[in-house]
Each structure stands twice: as C-alpha cells, then as structure tokens.
Amino acid sequence: DRLQKSFQIQRSFVANASHELRTPLTVMNGQIEVALMKTRTPDEYRRLLALLTDEIKNMTALANALLDMAQADSDATALRMRKVR
C-alpha cells in the first residue's frame, strides 16, 4: 500500500511539474505567433523579447528547483543549507 501511494505521489508530481513547464512555453509560443502576424516596430520587438526573456528566466528557475529536488531526493548530502529566520 505504501509503495502504491509512493508511485501515485510521483506520478502527481511529474504531472504538476509538466504543467508548470508547459504554461510558460504556451505563453511564449502565443506571444511569438502574435508578433509574427504583422510587421512590428523595433520598440514592439524589444518589448516582446523582454517578455520572452522573463519567461525564460522563470522556466530556468523552475528547472533549477526541480533539479535541486531530484538531487535532494537522491543524495541528502548534496543539499545547499543556509540559515533562515
């Protein structure tokens, strides 16, 4: 029963992580598609690139957090400890 519950928790985690990664990709794809519908001014392209950069930073942070969680699960000595209030 515990093993089955563990597998279910893992499946749920993978589904949630997948959703969290797909959302910014969908946003970026939509922004790019709209930008390609017509010619834009250089300022509009700069704004789009800034938005895409922010989405990429968010995805990178999420991927790093997922990697940290995976490493913590496999090797507790690899955790970066820091003081918190």
N, C-alpha and C positions, 0 to 999 in steps of 0.2 A: 504494500500500500504506500509506504514512504517512497519507494523507488518510482512508482507511478506518479505520485504527486510531484516529485522532483522533475520528471520528464515534462509534465504539464507546465510547471513553472518555467522551465527552459523554453518550451515552445511559445509561451505567452511573452516572455522576454524578447525572443527573436522577432516575433510579430510586432511588438511595440517598437523595437529598435528599427526594424524595417520601415515602419510607418514614419518614424521620426526622420529617417534619411530621405524617404520619398517626398515628403512635403516640401522641403526647400528645393529639391530638384524640379518638382512640378511648378513651383513659383518661378524659378529661373527660366524654365522652358517657356512658360507663358509670357514672361517679360521679353524674351528674345523673339518669340513669334510675333508679338505685337510690334516690336521695334522694326522687324523686317517687312511689315505690311506697307510701309511707305518710307520715303527718304526723310530723315530727321536732321535737325540742326546739330552742329558739333556739341552744343551745350546739352541737348537732349541725350546724345550718345554718352556724354560724360556722366550724366545723372544715372543712366541705365547701368553703365559699368560700375559706378559706385554702389548701386543697389546689389548688383551681382557679386561684387567683392564682399559686401556684408553677408550675403547668403553663404558664400564660400567659407567665410570665417566662422559662421555658425556651424556649418557642416563639419569643418575641421575640428572645432571644439567638441562637437558631439562624437566624432570618430575617435578623438583622443580619450574622451571619457569612457567610451566603450572599450577601448584598448586597455585602459587602466583597470577597468572592472574585470576584464578577462585575465589580466596578469595577476590581479589580486586573488582571483579565484584559483589560479594555478600555483601561485607562489606568494604566500603572505609576507615573505621577507623582502619582496621587491617593492612593497608599498612605500610611497614617499610620505613620511609622517611629518606633521607640523603642528605647532601649538594653536589651539583655538580658544576662544573665550568660553 
